[in-house]
Amino acid sequence: MQRFMFNKFYKNNQSWRFFTALFLAVLLVVITPATVLADSTLDDVRSLIQEVYVEPVSEEILGASSIEEIIKGLGDPYSNHFTIDEYMQFLDSMESRFSGIGVYIELEPRGLEVMSVIKGSPAEEVGLQSGDVIIQVGNKSLAGLSHEESVSLVRGPEGTKVELVVLRQGKSLNFTVERRSISVPTVEGNVQDGIGYISISSFGESTDEAFGKVVKELRQKGAKGWIIDVRNNSGGYLDSALGLAGYFIGNETAVQTKGNSQVFEASKAIKQDILLTEPVVFLTNGYSASASEILAAVVKDYQKGVLVGDNTYGKGSVQSLYILPNNDVLKLTVAKFYSPYGKPIDGVGVKPDFPIMDNDPVKVAQLMLMPYVDPNMSSEAIQFTASGKDWEIPLSQARTPKYWSAYQEFVGNLIDSPWDVFWWEGSNWQVYSKEEKERIWPFFYPGYKEMPELVDIPLNKTFTIKFNGGIDFSTINGQTVELIDQESGQRVPLRYQLVGTQEVRATPIDPLEESKTYWLAINKGIKGRDGSNLAQGALTIVKTRSE
């Protein structure tokens, strides 16, 4: 089924049918173009460019003797002239369809490493496994070849067979695999601990419908908050982006475009039968482009979720496609697109609310959503406001090695933020002072007393901890007295010794690392001999010497 948009660009030539699509340089996002030019191809191309191209084009460029020279003269990386075979390949890539063996791969020096095998694929049937390295296809070694060259050798017409030489744990294995048509869903999702995770790999023709089905399925499985992942999604059909936007904003304006008329035109989202009203964290990176940026801008402008990750690609232009008499396809930039509120995207991208570049943003998203799926998760938390919504992060989870590094990078955003950040103490929220925000450790251990810093300590240091009363030594353990690697959150195993009734000595079982920073945390679980609880935690920054 064809969907037609932006006919305002072609009102002077009613015989041309058209479809507007979005493009990224690394992935041409196309659909069957319906505009067929007459036999006087070159003259029609010149006329078409004058009428629809996003910017005025000089007579010198239009006077070039071939289509290729005209396109080259435009200096536009998104306008192009390509063959019908290339066009069909891009159609397949938009729908995640291809003829091949059914593996996800990454380029490595010896060839292609198999990252995972698609279920039910020819690769699975012959026994290919994750971790295998394809080093040869037929008689051709893959060493030193580019990703595109290697993949083109593995893929081929459906029904043909390909001979592979594979390295597995140092052994060379031979496989004969029949190529078949492979179709990978553009939307996939799962639920873990009440958090629904949905990955959108591209904006295919039916991606918006598939998204709605996944949302309904995951709600039935208990999803109470959402991670929507468009990292590495280079775009797709505009109608698909408008359809997805409808799950967040109904039929409100989703994108604005401006062509050579220099007049803004608004396109509305396609209203759906459900809305995502639960908390949403949206993941982006530098390869989230085109249609992905439309959806990211919708979420940000309307404050329907928080963006976490990296700045998007910044591909904010619209292309249309035309079939030439020889069945080649002409692609022209006809407009720039902007966010619903008119913010530029081309060359700028969409900025995340919380940049996370050095860690997995999924972990940050999970921390942000945990209190919504389990409000009783932790009695200790920090709170902040983002995208018009109050968010909490449970410190019981943030302090674990699994989340430590990601949370620490996230804290960097809070340190630099102008807004207030709060921490929970007993029954009240306390605001972080300017001095507290300038440090890291209060975001992990708020309300703790800071003890004098220990510097240049030996790697076999024994730490002496003195209390102002007798203590119950049975409450001294790895949860109440911790030595923590500041960078990773890993706990250093300690040996504890009671000296008298008010002193504990803690000695690392193995030597500490040189030139490293640790935190020595004394937690509230410690009890006195009379049964009383430690009134306040304490923390000491420890720096080892260089040896």
C-alpha positions as CSV (number, residue, x, y, z in Angstrom):
1,M,0.0,0.0,0.0
2,Q,1.4,3.4,-1.0
3,R,1.0,6.4,1.3
4,F,1.3,9.9,-0.2
5,M,2.6,13.0,1.5
6,F,3.6,16.6,0.8
7,N,1.7,17.1,-2.5
8,K,2.2,20.8,-2.0
9,F,5.6,20.4,-3.7
10,Y,4.0,19.3,-7.0
11,K,0.8,21.2,-7.4
12,N,2.0,22.6,-10.8
13,N,2.3,19.1,-12.4
14,Q,-0.7,17.0,-11.6
15,S,0.6,14.1,-13.8
16,W,3.4,13.4,-11.4
17,R,2.7,11.0,-8.6
18,F,5.1,10.9,-5.7
19,F,6.1,9.7,-2.3
20,T,8.2,11.6,0.2
21,A,10.8,9.7,2.2
22,L,13.6,10.5,4.6
23,F,17.3,9.7,3.8
24,L,20.5,9.2,5.6
25,A,23.8,9.1,3.7
26,V,24.7,5.7,5.1
27,L,21.3,4.2,4.4
28,L,19.0,5.5,1.7
29,V,15.5,5.2,3.0
30,V,13.3,4.7,0.0
31,I,9.9,3.3,-1.0
32,T,8.5,2.6,-4.4
33,P,8.5,6.0,-6.2
34,A,5.4,6.8,-8.2
35,T,6.7,9.8,-10.2
36,V,7.6,8.7,-13.8
37,L,9.4,11.2,-16.0
38,A,8.7,11.6,-19.7
39,D,11.1,10.6,-22.5
40,S,12.9,13.9,-22.6
41,T,14.7,12.9,-19.4
42,L,17.4,15.5,-19.0
43,D,15.0,18.5,-19.7
44,D,12.5,17.0,-17.3
45,V,15.2,16.6,-14.6
46,R,16.2,20.2,-15.0
47,S,12.5,21.4,-14.8
48,L,11.9,19.1,-11.7
49,I,15.0,20.4,-9.9
50,Q,13.9,24.0,-10.5
51,E,10.5,23.3,-9.2
52,V,11.0,21.2,-6.1
53,Y,14.7,21.4,-5.0
54,V,15.0,22.8,-1.5
55,E,17.3,25.7,-2.6
56,P,17.6,27.8,-5.8
57,V,19.9,26.2,-8.4
58,S,22.0,28.2,-10.8
59,E,21.7,28.0,-14.5
60,E,25.3,26.9,-14.7
61,I,24.5,23.8,-12.7
62,L,21.3,23.1,-14.6
63,G,23.1,23.5,-17.9
64,A,25.3,20.5,-17.3
65,S,25.3,17.9,-20.0
66,S,24.2,14.9,-17.9
67,I,22.1,14.0,-14.8
68,E,25.2,12.9,-12.9
69,E,26.9,16.3,-13.5
70,I,23.8,18.2,-12.4
71,I,23.5,16.1,-9.2
72,K,27.2,16.6,-8.5
73,G,26.8,20.3,-9.0
74,L,24.1,20.4,-6.3
75,G,26.8,19.5,-3.7
76,D,24.1,17.7,-1.8
77,P,25.0,14.3,-0.2
78,Y,21.4,13.3,0.0
79,S,20.4,13.9,-3.7
80,N,21.5,11.1,-6.0
81,H,20.9,9.1,-9.1
82,F,21.0,5.3,-8.6
83,T,19.9,2.2,-10.4
84,I,16.7,0.2,-9.9
85,D,18.8,-2.7,-8.4
86,E,20.2,-0.3,-5.8
87,Y,16.7,1.0,-5.2
88,M,15.3,-2.5,-4.6
89,Q,18.2,-3.3,-2.2
90,F,17.3,-0.2,-0.2
91,L,13.7,-1.2,-0.1
92,D,14.7,-4.5,1.4
93,S,17.0,-2.8,4.0
94,M,14.2,-0.6,5.1
95,E,12.0,-3.6,5.9
96,S,15.0,-5.5,7.3
97,R,14.7,-8.0,4.4
98,F,17.7,-9.6,2.6
99,S,18.8,-12.8,0.9
100,G,21.5,-14.3,3.0
101,I,22.4,-16.8,5.7
102,G,20.8,-15.1,8.7
103,V,23.5,-13.9,11.1
104,Y,24.4,-10.6,12.8
105,I,28.0,-9.8,12.2
106,E,30.8,-7.4,13.1
107,L,33.9,-6.7,11.1
108,E,37.2,-7.9,12.7
109,P,40.7,-8.2,11.2
110,R,40.3,-11.8,10.2
111,G,36.9,-11.4,8.7
112,L,33.3,-11.3,10.0
113,E,32.6,-12.3,13.6
114,V,29.2,-13.8,14.2
115,M,27.6,-11.9,17.0
116,S,24.3,-13.8,17.0
117,V,22.4,-16.2,14.7
118,I,18.8,-15.5,13.7
119,K,16.4,-18.1,14.9
120,G,15.2,-20.4,12.1
121,S,17.8,-19.2,9.6
122,P,20.0,-21.3,7.3
123,A,22.9,-20.4,9.5
124,E,21.2,-21.9,12.6
125,E,20.3,-25.0,10.6
126,V,23.9,-25.8,9.6
127,G,25.2,-25.0,13.1
128,L,26.9,-21.6,13.0
129,Q,27.3,-20.1,16.4
130,S,28.0,-16.8,18.2
131,G,31.7,-16.2,18.3
132,D,32.5,-17.9,15.0
133,V,34.6,-15.9,12.7
134,I,34.0,-16.2,9.0
135,I,37.4,-16.0,7.4
136,Q,36.8,-17.1,3.8
137,V,33.8,-17.2,1.4
138,G,34.3,-19.5,-1.5
139,N,38.0,-19.1,-2.5
140,K,38.1,-15.4,-1.2
141,S,39.7,-14.5,2.1
142,L,37.9,-11.8,4.1
143,A,41.1,-10.5,5.8
144,G,41.5,-6.8,5.1
145,L,38.2,-6.4,3.3
146,S,35.7,-3.7,4.2
147,H,32.4,-4.5,5.9
148,E,30.5,-3.9,2.7
149,E,32.8,-6.1,0.6
150,S,32.7,-8.9,3.1
151,V,28.9,-8.8,3.4
152,S,28.4,-8.7,-0.3
153,L,30.3,-12.0,-0.6
154,V,28.1,-13.7,2.0
155,R,24.8,-12.5,0.6
156,G,23.5,-13.6,-2.8
157,P,20.4,-14.7,-4.7
158,E,17.9,-16.8,-2.8
159,G,18.4,-20.5,-3.4
160,T,22.1,-20.3,-4.1
161,K,24.7,-21.9,-1.8
162,V,27.8,-20.3,-0.3
163,E,30.9,-22.1,1.0
164,L,32.3,-20.7,4.3
165,V,35.5,-21.3,6.2
166,V,34.9,-20.5,9.9
167,L,37.3,-20.3,12.8
168,R,35.8,-21.6,16.1
169,Q,38.1,-21.8,19.2
170,G,41.2,-22.0,17.1
171,K,39.8,-24.7,14.7
172,S,39.0,-24.3,11.1
173,L,35.5,-25.5,10.0
174,N,33.8,-25.7,6.6
175,F,30.1,-25.0,6.1
176,T,27.9,-25.0,3.0
177,V,24.9,-22.7,3.6
178,E,21.9,-22.1,1.3
179,R,21.0,-18.5,1.0
180,R,17.3,-17.7,1.7
181,S,15.2,-14.6,2.2
182,I,15.7,-13.3,5.7
183,S,13.2,-11.0,7.3
184,V,14.0,-9.5,10.7
185,P,11.4,-7.7,12.7
186,T,11.9,-3.9,12.9
187,V,10.3,-3.8,16.4
188,E,11.3,-6.2,19.2
189,G,10.6,-6.1,22.9
190,N,10.7,-7.8,26.2
191,V,9.8,-7.2,29.8
192,Q,12.2,-7.5,32.7
193,D,11.2,-6.7,36.3
194,G,8.3,-4.6,35.1
195,I,10.2,-2.5,32.6
196,G,9.3,-2.9,29.0
197,Y,12.2,-2.6,26.6
198,I,11.4,-2.0,22.9
199,S,14.0,-1.7,20.2
200,I,13.1,-0.1,16.8
201,S,15.8,-1.0,14.2
202,S,14.3,1.0,11.3
203,F,11.0,2.7,10.3
204,G,9.6,0.2,7.9
205,E,6.2,0.5,6.2
206,S,4.4,-1.4,9.1
207,T,6.7,-0.5,12.0
208,D,4.1,1.7,13.6
209,E,1.6,-1.1,13.6
210,A,4.2,-3.6,15.0
211,F,5.1,-1.1,17.7
212,G,1.5,-1.0,18.9
213,K,1.2,-4.8,19.0
214,V,4.4,-5.1,21.0
215,V,3.2,-2.4,23.5
216,K,0.0,-4.3,24.1
217,E,1.8,-7.6,24.5
218,L,4.3,-6.2,27.0
219,R,1.5,-4.5,29.0
220,Q,-0.2,-7.8,29.4
221,K,3.2,-9.2,30.7
222,G,3.3,-6.4,33.4
223,A,5.2,-3.5,31.8
224,K,4.8,-0.4,33.9
225,G,7.5,1.8,32.3
226,W,9.3,1.9,29.0
227,I,12.7,2.0,27.4
228,I,12.4,2.9,23.7
229,D,15.7,2.3,21.9
230,V,16.3,4.0,18.5
231,R,20.1,3.8,18.8
232,N,21.7,3.0,15.4
233,N,18.3,3.5,13.7
234,S,19.1,5.5,10.6
235,G,15.6,6.3,9.7
236,G,12.8,5.1,7.4
237,Y,9.4,6.1,6.1
238,L,8.0,9.4,7.2
239,D,4.5,7.9,7.6
240,S,5.9,5.3,10.0
241,A,7.5,8.1,12.1
242,L,4.1,9.9,12.2
243,G,2.4,6.7,13.2
244,L,4.8,6.0,16.0
245,A,4.5,9.6,17.2
246,G,0.7,9.0,17.5
247,Y,1.4,6.6,20.4
248,F,2.8,9.5,22.4
249,I,0.9,12.7,21.3
250,G,-2.3,11.5,19.5
251,N,-2.9,13.6,16.4
252,E,-0.9,16.7,17.5
253,T,1.8,18.2,15.2
254,A,4.7,15.8,14.9
255,V,7.0,17.6,12.4
256,Q,7.3,20.9,10.5
257,T,8.9,21.1,7.0
258,K,10.1,24.0,5.0
259,G,10.7,23.7,1.2
260,N,11.9,26.3,-1.4
261,S,8.8,28.3,-0.7
262,Q,10.3,29.1,2.8
263,V,6.9,28.5,4.4
264,F,6.6,26.1,7.4
265,E,4.1,23.3,6.9
266,A,3.0,21.1,9.8
267,S,2.3,17.4,9.6
268,K,0.3,15.8,12.3
269,A,0.9,12.5,14.0
270,I,-1.4,9.6,13.2
271,K,-3.7,8.9,16.1
272,Q,-3.5,5.4,17.5
273,D,-5.9,3.4,19.6
274,I,-3.5,3.5,22.6
275,L,-1.2,6.1,24.2
276,L,1.9,5.5,26.2
277,T,1.0,7.2,29.5
278,E,3.6,5.3,31.6
279,P,7.1,6.8,32.2
280,V,9.3,6.6,29.1
281,V,13.1,6.8,28.7
282,F,14.2,7.2,25.1
283,L,17.7,6.0,24.0
284,T,19.5,7.8,21.2
285,N,23.0,7.9,19.8
286,G,25.0,9.5,16.9
287,Y,23.5,7.0,14.5
288,S,19.9,7.8,15.3
289,A,18.9,9.7,12.3
290,S,16.1,11.1,10.1
291,A,12.8,9.4,11.1
292,S,14.4,8.5,14.5
293,E,15.1,12.2,15.0
294,I,11.5,13.1,14.3
295,L,10.3,10.8,17.0
296,A,13.0,11.9,19.4
297,A,12.0,15.6,18.8
298,V,8.3,14.7,19.4
299,V,9.1,13.1,22.8
300,K,11.3,16.0,23.8
301,D,9.2,18.9,22.7
302,Y,6.0,17.5,24.2
303,Q,7.9,16.2,27.4
304,K,6.6,12.7,26.8
305,G,9.8,11.1,28.0
306,V,13.5,11.7,28.9
307,L,16.2,11.3,26.2
308,V,19.3,9.5,27.4
309,G,22.4,8.7,25.4
310,D,24.2,10.8,22.7
311,N,23.2,13.6,20.4
312,T,21.4,12.3,17.3
313,Y,22.9,12.4,13.8
314,G,21.4,15.7,12.6
315,K,19.9,14.6,9.3
316,G,17.0,16.9,9.0
317,S,16.2,16.9,5.2
318,V,13.4,15.4,3.2
319,Q,13.9,13.6,-0.1
320,S,11.5,12.6,-2.9
321,L,12.0,9.9,-5.5
322,Y,11.3,9.7,-9.3
323,I,11.5,6.8,-11.7
324,L,13.4,7.7,-14.9
325,P,12.5,6.2,-18.3
326,N,15.4,3.7,-18.0
327,N,14.0,2.6,-14.6
328,D,16.8,4.3,-12.7
329,V,15.7,6.4,-9.7
330,L,16.4,10.1,-9.0
331,K,16.4,11.3,-5.4
332,L,16.1,15.0,-4.6
333,T,16.1,17.0,-1.4
334,V,12.8,18.9,-1.3
335,A,12.6,20.3,2.2
336,K,14.2,20.6,5.6
337,F,12.4,19.3,8.6
338,Y,12.1,20.7,12.1
339,S,10.8,19.7,15.5
340,P,7.1,20.1,16.3
341,Y,8.0,23.5,18.0
342,G,10.1,24.6,15.0
343,K,13.6,23.7,16.4
344,P,16.1,22.9,13.7
345,I,17.4,19.4,13.3
346,D,19.5,19.4,10.2
347,G,23.2,19.6,11.1
348,V,22.2,20.0,14.8
349,G,20.4,16.8,15.8
350,V,18.4,16.3,19.0
351,K,20.2,16.8,22.2
352,P,19.6,14.2,25.0
353,D,18.5,15.4,28.4
354,F,21.2,13.2,30.0
355,P,24.3,12.5,27.8
356,I,25.7,9.1,28.5
357,M,28.6,8.3,26.2
358,D,31.0,6.1,28.3
359,N,28.5,3.6,29.7
360,D,25.4,1.6,28.7
361,P,22.4,4.1,28.8
362,V,20.1,1.1,29.3
363,K,21.4,0.9,32.8
364,V,20.6,4.5,33.5
365,A,17.1,4.0,32.1
366,Q,16.6,1.0,34.3
367,L,17.6,3.0,37.4
368,M,15.2,5.8,36.5
369,L,12.3,3.5,35.9
370,M,12.8,1.1,38.9
371,P,10.8,3.3,41.4
372,Y,7.8,3.4,39.1
373,V,7.6,-0.4,38.8
374,D,8.4,-1.0,42.5
375,P,7.7,2.1,44.7
376,N,9.0,0.2,47.8
377,M,12.4,-0.7,46.2
378,S,14.5,1.5,48.5
379,S,14.3,3.8,51.5
380,E,17.3,5.7,50.1
381,A,17.0,7.6,46.9
382,I,17.8,10.8,45.0
383,Q,15.1,12.9,43.2
384,F,15.2,15.4,40.3
385,T,12.9,16.8,37.7
386,A,13.4,16.2,34.0
387,S,11.0,16.7,31.1
388,G,8.3,17.9,33.4
389,K,8.3,14.8,35.6
390,D,9.8,13.9,38.9
391,W,12.3,11.0,38.8
392,E,13.9,9.0,41.6
393,I,16.9,6.7,41.5
394,P,17.1,4.0,44.2
395,L,20.6,4.1,45.8
396,S,20.4,0.5,46.8
397,Q,20.7,-0.4,43.1
398,A,22.9,2.6,42.0
399,R,25.6,1.5,44.5
400,T,25.9,-2.0,43.1
401,P,28.8,-2.8,40.8
402,K,26.3,-3.5,38.0
403,Y,25.1,0.1,37.9
404,W,27.9,2.0,39.6
405,S,29.8,3.3,36.6
406,A,26.7,4.3,34.6
407,Y,25.2,6.0,37.6
408,Q,28.5,7.9,38.2
409,E,28.5,9.2,34.7
410,F,24.8,10.1,35.1
411,V,25.7,12.0,38.3
412,G,28.0,14.2,36.2
413,N,24.8,15.6,34.5
414,L,23.3,16.5,37.9
415,I,26.5,18.1,39.1
416,D,26.4,20.5,36.2
417,S,22.6,21.1,36.2
418,P,21.0,24.3,37.4
419,W,18.0,22.6,38.9
420,D,17.6,21.2,42.5
421,V,18.5,17.7,43.3
422,F,17.1,16.1,46.5
423,W,18.0,13.1,48.6
424,W,15.6,11.2,50.9
425,E,16.4,11.2,54.7
426,G,14.0,9.3,56.9
427,S,10.7,11.0,56.1
428,N,11.9,14.2,54.3
429,W,13.5,15.2,51.0
430,Q,16.7,17.3,51.6
431,V,18.1,19.5,48.8
432,Y,21.7,19.0,47.9
433,S,23.8,22.1,48.7
434,K,26.1,23.6,46.0
435,E,29.1,22.2,47.8
436,E,27.6,18.7,47.9
437,K,26.7,18.8,44.2
438,E,30.3,19.6,43.4
439,R,31.5,16.3,44.7
440,I,30.6,12.8,43.7
441,W,30.3,10.7,46.8
442,P,27.2,12.5,48.3
443,F,25.2,11.2,45.4
444,F,26.0,7.7,46.5
445,Y,26.0,8.2,50.2
446,P,23.9,11.2,51.1
447,G,23.8,12.4,54.7
448,Y,27.1,10.6,55.5
449,K,29.7,12.4,57.6
450,E,32.9,13.1,55.6
451,M,36.0,12.0,57.5
452,P,39.5,13.2,56.7
453,E,41.0,12.0,53.4
454,L,43.7,9.4,53.6
455,V,46.4,9.9,51.0
456,D,49.6,8.0,49.9
457,I,48.6,5.0,51.9
458,P,50.5,1.7,51.6
459,L,48.9,-1.1,49.6
460,N,48.6,-3.4,52.7
461,K,47.0,-0.7,54.8
462,T,45.0,-1.7,57.9
463,F,42.2,0.7,58.6
464,T,41.3,1.5,62.2
465,I,37.7,2.5,62.9
466,K,36.9,3.9,66.3
467,F,33.4,4.2,67.8
468,N,32.2,6.3,70.8
469,G,30.7,3.3,72.5
470,G,30.9,-0.5,72.6
471,I,29.7,-2.2,69.4
472,D,28.1,-5.5,68.6
473,F,30.9,-7.1,66.5
474,S,28.4,-9.5,64.9
475,T,27.1,-6.5,62.9
476,I,30.5,-5.8,61.3
477,N,30.5,-7.3,57.9
478,G,30.9,-6.6,54.2
479,Q,27.6,-4.7,54.1
480,T,28.3,-2.4,57.0
481,V,32.0,-1.7,56.5
482,E,32.9,-1.4,52.8
483,L,36.1,-0.5,50.9
484,I,34.9,0.4,47.4
485,D,36.8,1.0,44.2
486,Q,35.6,4.5,43.2
487,E,35.8,3.8,39.5
488,S,34.1,0.4,39.2
489,G,32.1,0.1,42.5
490,Q,33.7,-3.3,43.2
491,R,34.0,-4.1,46.9
492,V,37.4,-5.0,48.3
493,P,37.2,-8.2,50.5
494,L,38.2,-7.2,54.1
495,R,39.2,-9.1,57.2
496,Y,37.8,-7.6,60.4
497,Q,39.2,-7.6,63.9
498,L,37.6,-6.3,67.1
499,V,40.1,-4.5,69.4
500,G,38.6,-3.9,72.9
501,T,35.0,-2.9,72.6
502,Q,35.0,0.3,70.6
503,E,37.6,-0.3,67.8
504,V,37.5,-2.3,64.6
505,R,40.4,-3.0,62.3
506,A,39.7,-3.7,58.6
507,T,42.5,-5.2,56.5
508,P,42.3,-5.9,52.7
509,I,42.7,-9.7,52.1
510,D,44.7,-8.9,49.0
511,P,47.0,-5.8,48.4
512,L,45.3,-2.7,47.0
513,E,46.1,-1.3,43.6
514,E,48.6,1.5,43.4
515,S,47.6,5.0,42.5
516,K,44.0,4.3,42.9
517,T,41.1,5.9,44.8
518,Y,38.8,4.0,47.1
519,W,35.9,4.9,49.4
520,L,35.8,3.5,53.0
521,A,32.1,3.6,53.9
522,I,30.8,2.9,57.4
523,N,27.1,2.1,57.1
524,K,24.1,2.4,59.4
525,G,23.6,-1.3,59.9
526,I,26.1,-1.3,62.7
527,K,24.7,-1.7,66.2
528,G,26.0,-0.9,69.7
529,R,26.2,-3.5,72.4
530,D,23.1,-2.0,73.9
531,G,21.2,-2.6,70.7
532,S,21.3,1.0,69.5
533,N,21.8,1.8,65.8
534,L,24.6,3.8,64.3
535,A,23.2,7.3,64.1
536,Q,25.0,8.5,61.0
537,G,27.1,6.8,58.3
538,A,30.6,8.0,57.6
539,L,32.8,8.0,54.5
540,T,36.6,8.4,54.0
541,I,38.3,8.9,50.6
542,V,41.4,6.7,50.4
543,K,44.2,7.2,47.9
544,T,46.9,4.6,47.5
545,R,50.6,5.5,46.9
546,S,52.5,4.8,43.7
547,E,55.0,2.0,44.2
